[in-house]
């Protein structure tokens, strides 16, 4: 029997930088690809870290910028990566100025949704993963409005709690005002968990107590290999599949796919219950290979 497929658009968003947003976007795509799910990563952060993290180079004129301004077709912006089931729309520095262009348009909140409409309608991908910019500007708001659901990576530290309220309020406001009627918070992913500290466990407990099942059971630990992988232009899931960070992202991907299935006849594997991981001792890491010239930096 033929398997029907719908495309789920997910925004990976947090207005606070340094919380593992881009790392989550590329590793989610990588882990989903290992599950035979086709993913398109849309890099809407002008820093282009998701672009380099997938082994791609910035190229002038190759981003969603020209699609948003009506100068190009979205299909022409899609770039293949060296891994099966992962494609990307790269970023470029011009995206930093797109808010000026969007500010003059009446349809600015719907601009990203309209730009990606043909991709979603084509059914070519199971998941479109938007790596949102770390801000609360027009591009971030339009990125959220383009999504079916939002995953918020949250660092397991106290100050992250304050930022969580801001992003969840923005999601609610977009839904209530009708700018994105079906938009909802899809889940919170705790990142940079340090098992050596009581604070990390307390923050996870507090967030879980408030948001309940919206908090993914999978917890991403602080991990040297996760930090190293971008300099080699690879997600950690491919760079070192056996490291704790890669294992945690694979568990998260299974949980994510079960929560947001795209296949009509094929159920995603059930999520595995996850214990809060302990931090991986840095001194025990094996010597990394030498980074190739021109490797992307996170």
N, C-alpha and C positions, 0 to 999 in steps of 0.2 A: 504494500500500500504506500502511495506517495506521502511524503512528509510535508505538511504545510509549514511555512516559515513566515513569521512576522518579524519586523525589525524593531528592536527596542533601542531608543535613544537615551543614553544615561549621561548626565553631567556630573563630572567629578569636580566638586567645588568647595572652596573655603576661601573667604576673603583674606585670611591670615596666611602669609607665606611660610614656607619651611615646615609644613605639617605632613609632607609625603604625598601631596596631591598628584604631581606628575609621576612620581614613582608608582603610585597606585594605578594610574591610568595605563602606563605601559606594561606593568606586570599583570594587571587584570587581562589586558588584551593577549598577552603571551600565554597565560594560563588557560584562557578560553580557547585559544588556538590549539592547544594540546588536547582539548576536549572536542576537537573538530567543529568548533564554532567560529564562523568568519567574523572578524572584528575590523572596524574602521576607526582609527584614532584620529580625531580632529584636534589639531594643536591650535588653540586660540590664545595662547600665552605668547606675547611678542618675544619673550626670552628664548622661545623655541627649544626648551629642554626636552620636551617629549619627542621632538623631531630628531635631535641628536641622540637621545636615548634609544631610538629605534634604528640607529645606524644610518640616518639620512642627513644630508647636508642642506643647509639653507640655500635656497635659490631665489633670486630676485624674480618676483612675479608669480611664484608658485606658493599660494596660500589661499585662504578663504577671502582675503582682502579684495581681490579682483572680482570674485563672485558677489560679494556684498555690494560692490560699487557698480555691478552690472556689466563689467568688462570681459567676463569670462564665464564659461560653463563649468559647473562643479565637477563634472566627469573628467575634465582636463586637469584638474588639480589633484586627483588621486594618484598617489605614488605607491608602487609596490615596495615592500621590504624584502629582505633575504629569507624571511620565514613564511611558510605556507599559512594561509588564513589570516595574515595580518597585512593590512594596507593602511595608509595614512594620508591625511591632508596636512602637509607641513605648515610651519609658521615662518614668518619673516618679520623684519623690523617694521615694515610698513603698517602692520597691524596696530602698532602703538598709536597711529594717527587715525584709525578708522572711526574712533568715537566722535571726532570732529565731523566726519562725513555723516555718521548716523544721527547726530544731534539735529541736523537740519531736516530729517525725514519724519513724516507722520507715522510711518510703519516701523520705526526703529526697534521697538520691542519684538516685533515679529521678523526682523531682518534675518537672523540666523536660521530661524525655523524655515523661512521661505527659501533660503539659500541651500538648505539640506533636504528640501522636500522631495526632489527627484531621487536622491539617494535612498531615502526611506521608502518611497513608493516602489522602487525597483525590486526590493526584497533581496538584493545581492548580498547583504550582510545580516548576520544575526544581531550584532550589536554595533551601534555607533557610539563611541566613547569620546565625549568632549572633555578635553583638558582645559578648564576655564582659567582665565587670568585671575591672579590673586588681588582682587579689588572689588569695589562695589559700584563700578561705573556702568555705562550703557552696554558695553560688550559683555560684561559678566551677566547683567540682567537679561540681555537678549539670548545669551547662551542657556540660561536656566529656562527661559520661556520656550526654547526649542526642544527641551527634553521631555521624555515621558516620566522620568524619575530622576532623583538626585541622590548621589552618594557623597557624604561628607566625611573625608578623612580627618581625624582629630588626634592631635598629639596628646599623649597620656601625661599631660602636665596641667597645672591649675589655670594658667592664663588662657588656655584653649577653651575653657568652659565659658568664658565671657564672649568669645567670638562665636561660639555655637549658637547662642541666642540670636545674634544678628543675622546669620545666614538662614536659620529656620524661620525667622520673622519675614525675611524677604521672600522665601518660598511661599509662605502662607499668603502674603500680600498679592503676589502674582496670581495665585489661584482665586482669591476672593474678588479681586478687581476684574477678573475675566480675561486678563492678559494671557494667562495660561491655565484655563479652567481645570484641566485634568492633572495638573502638576502636584506632586506630593513628595515629601521626603521619603526616599526609598530605604535608607539605612545610614547608620553611622559606623565607620570603621576606625577602631582605635589603632593608632600607629605609634612607633617609637617607644614601645613598651619596654621599660627597664625593670626586670625582675629583681634587681638588687635593692630597689627603693620601695618604701611603703607608699610613697606618693603616687606612683603609677597605679598600684592596685586600688588605692582610694579613689582616684579619678575614674577608673573604669567602673568601679562599684557605684559611684555617684551618678555617672551618666546612664548606666544600666538601670538604676533605680528610677530615674526620671523618664527615660525613653523606652524602657522595657524591651520588647522583641524587635524594635527598630535597630537596636545595637547588634551588629553581627557578632556571632560567637567567636569567629576567628579574630585573633589579635596579632598584629604585626610587631615583631620585636625589633629593638635596636640591633643592627646586624652589620658587620663590616662589609660583607659581600654585597649587600644592598647598596651601600655607599660607593663601592668600587665599580659596580657594573656600568653606570652611565659613562665613565671615562673610556670604556671599551665599546661604547655604542650598542649595548645589549641590555635587555631587561635581566634582572637577577634570576628569573625563572630559567633563562637560557645560559646565563654566565656561569652559575654554579647551582645546578638543579638540586643538589643535596644539602645546601645550606639551610639554616633554619628560616631565613627570610623567604626563600623560594618555596619551602614547604608551607609556610603560613599563607603566602599568596595563592598557592594552589588550593588550599583549604577554603580561602575566601572566595575564589572563583567558583568552586563547587556550590558553595552556599548562595552566592549571587545568582548563578544560573538556575538554581532550584527556586529562588524567590522570583526571578524574572525569566521564565521559560520562553523560548522562541519557536520551539518545534512542536507541531500539533500531535505527532505520534511518538515522539521520543522524549521521555522524561529525563531530566538532568539527574545525575547521581546525587544522592542525598548528602547533605553537609555532614561532615564528621564533627562530633563534639570536640571542642578545642580547649585545652588547658591554657592558662595565661603563661606564655613562654618565658623562660629565664633568659637574661641577656647572654649573648655568646661572648666568651672571653676573647678579647682582641689578641692577646699574646699567643693564643693557640692557633691562630689563623695560619695556613700555609702560605709560602711566598707566592704572590700573584705573578702572572705573566706580565711581560713588558707591554705597556700600552702602545698600540700602533700609532704612527704619526697621523695627526689630524683627527684623533678620536674625539667624539663629542664629550663635553663636560656637562655635568648636572648643574 
